[in-house]
Amino acid sequence: MVLSRRALAWLPAGLWMAIIFSLSAEPQAESSAQSGPVASALLTVLNWALPGSLEPGLAPETLETAEHLLRKTAHFLAYLVLGALTARAWRVARGGTAGVGNDGVGGVVWKRRDLPAIAGPLAVCVVYAASDELHQLLVPGRSGEFGDVLLDSLGALAGVLLYLRFRRH
């Protein structure tokens, strides 16, 4: 079986979706076991870089806040990557051009014809983000949150726009 160039274009986005799905499938305890040490390490580095910025012996509230911010940043960044991969796949599947022009000064001129190149990949990512949060409702200790869908969607929009801005013509 030989896959077409257009079908292969979706492979990176599909693999990234599988990674997101597998991380969402982890029960809360396992997920915290991964993000907790990372948050603690980041706080330690912050305290080293800015001496006295944190109280000695990290308070549990400080660690909880850092872990929460780390998780929300991870949401945004994961969907930023998904947005860029989806925009690339969308462009290739549609025949190669997204139609974004340059104003000659380094800025981007968005035109009405660019809307499908933005809205299509964004819609894919938003639907996936919503389905991922619904999936989390079935995972022990996890919850599906509308705020995460919004955050994921903003990350995806950033990824789509960055891809369209910096893609090679």
C-alpha positions, 0 to 999 in steps of 0.5 A: 500500500502506497500512501499519497503525499497528501495522506502522508502530510497528515502523519506528523499531526496524527502522531502528535494527536496520539501523544496528546491522547496518551498523556491525557489517558494517564490517571491524575496520580501518574500525571502529577508524578511527572509534572511535580518534579519538573515544577519543583526543579523549575522553582529551584532554578528560579530561586537560584537565578533570582536569590531570595525570590522564593521562601526557603523550603518551597511551600506546598502552595508555591509548588501547587501553583508552579505545577498548575502553571506548568500544566497550562503552559504545556496545554498551550505549547502542545496545541501550538505544535498541533496547530502548526502541524495541522496547518502544514497538513491542511496546506499540502492536502489542499494543493500547496498554497495558503495564500498569505502575502507579505507587505514588503516590510516583514509583516503579514497581510491577511486577506479574506482568501486566507480564512480557509487556511486559518479556519480549517486547521483551527477547526480540526484542533478545536474539535480535537481539544474538545474531544480530548477533554471529554476523554479525560472525563473517563480517566480516574482523577482527571476532569474535562475543563472548558477552560482547557479547550479555550487554552488549547484553541489559543495555542492552536491558533498561535501555531496555525498563524506562526506556520502560515507566517514562517512557512517556506513558499 
